[in-house]
Amino acid sequence: MDTTKLVIDILSDALVVPVSTDLPQDRPERLVHVSYSGGQQTPFLLMPRYDLMCWGTTPSEAQSIALSAVQALQDAALDHPYLSACQLETLSSEEWSRTGQGRYLAIVELVINTDE
């Protein structure tokens, strides 16, 4: 199962900002960058950890985007056929630039059922 695609699909459907595993050279002002950062697995469960780097035009907007991304994954876990849990491990502000733009990092751990 491609867990990264699952995360991208859920976030793309739920958010009004671009969601990508690529960091474009001409990065838009608002973006959620999804990056696999490890995890565990059993024969029937995947427990991947993802970093969600969220950019906004202000620190407040970046935080709001990050919280919305986490909420989208937690909401999807309520009725998704494979995603059964999403836990926020940490949410932190990242210094970005002197322009006033904001960047927040949300690290989430998912539980994905692979038993079809």
C-alpha positions in Angstrom: 0.0 0.0 0.0 1.3 3.4 -0.9 0.8 5.3 2.4 2.1 8.5 1.0 -0.4 8.6 -1.8 -3.1 7.9 0.8 -2.0 10.9 2.8 -1.8 13.1 -0.3 -5.2 12.1 -1.5 -6.9 12.7 1.9 -5.2 16.1 2.3 -5.8 17.2 -1.3 -9.5 16.5 -0.9 -9.9 18.3 2.4 -7.7 21.4 2.0 -7.8 24.4 -0.3 -4.0 24.7 -0.5 -1.7 22.6 -2.7 -0.4 19.4 -1.2 2.7 17.8 -2.6 5.7 15.5 -1.9 7.8 17.8 -4.1 9.0 21.2 -3.1 8.7 23.3 -6.2 11.4 25.8 -7.0 8.7 28.5 -7.2 6.9 27.5 -4.0 3.4 28.9 -3.7 2.7 31.1 -0.7 0.5 28.4 0.8 1.6 24.7 0.7 1.6 21.5 2.6 4.7 19.4 1.9 4.3 15.8 2.9 7.4 13.7 3.8 7.6 10.2 5.1 9.9 10.1 8.1 9.8 6.6 9.4 7.5 4.3 11.3 6.8 0.7 12.2 4.8 -2.2 10.7 3.3 -5.5 11.6 1.8 -8.1 9.2 -1.6 -6.3 9.3 -0.8 -2.7 10.3 1.4 0.1 9.0 2.3 2.8 11.4 4.0 5.4 9.3 5.2 8.8 10.5 4.8 11.8 8.3 6.2 15.4 8.5 3.7 17.9 7.2 5.5 21.2 6.5 2.9 23.9 6.1 3.6 27.3 4.7 1.3 30.3 4.9 1.4 34.0 4.3 1.7 34.6 8.0 2.7 32.4 11.0 -0.9 32.3 12.1 -2.1 31.1 8.7 0.7 28.5 8.5 -0.4 27.2 12.0 -4.1 27.1 10.8 -3.1 25.1 7.7 -1.1 22.7 9.8 -4.0 22.2 12.3 -6.5 21.8 9.4 -4.2 19.1 7.8 -4.0 17.1 11.1 -7.8 17.5 11.6 -8.4 16.2 8.0 -6.4 13.1 8.7 -8.1 12.6 12.1 -11.5 13.0 10.5 -10.7 10.6 7.7 -9.7 8.0 10.3 -13.3 7.9 11.4 -14.6 6.3 8.2 -11.7 5.5 5.9 -11.5 1.8 4.9 -7.7 1.7 5.7 -6.8 4.7 7.8 -7.9 3.9 11.4 -6.0 6.5 13.5 -4.0 9.7 13.3 -2.1 11.0 16.2 -0.4 14.4 16.3 3.1 13.9 17.8 4.2 17.5 17.7 3.4 20.9 16.2 6.1 23.5 16.0 6.7 26.8 14.5 9.6 27.0 12.1 11.5 30.2 11.5 11.1 30.9 7.8 12.0 34.3 6.5 12.1 38.0 7.3 9.2 38.6 5.0 6.7 37.6 7.7 5.7 34.3 6.0 5.1 31.4 8.4 6.0 27.8 8.4 4.7 25.1 10.8 5.7 21.5 11.1 3.2 18.9 12.2 4.5 15.4 12.8 1.8 12.8 12.7 1.7 9.0 13.2 -0.9 7.1 11.4 -2.3 3.6 11.8 -3.2 1.9 8.5 -4.9 -1.4 8.3 -3.5 -3.4 5.4 -5.9 -6.4 5.7 -8.2 -6.3 2.7 
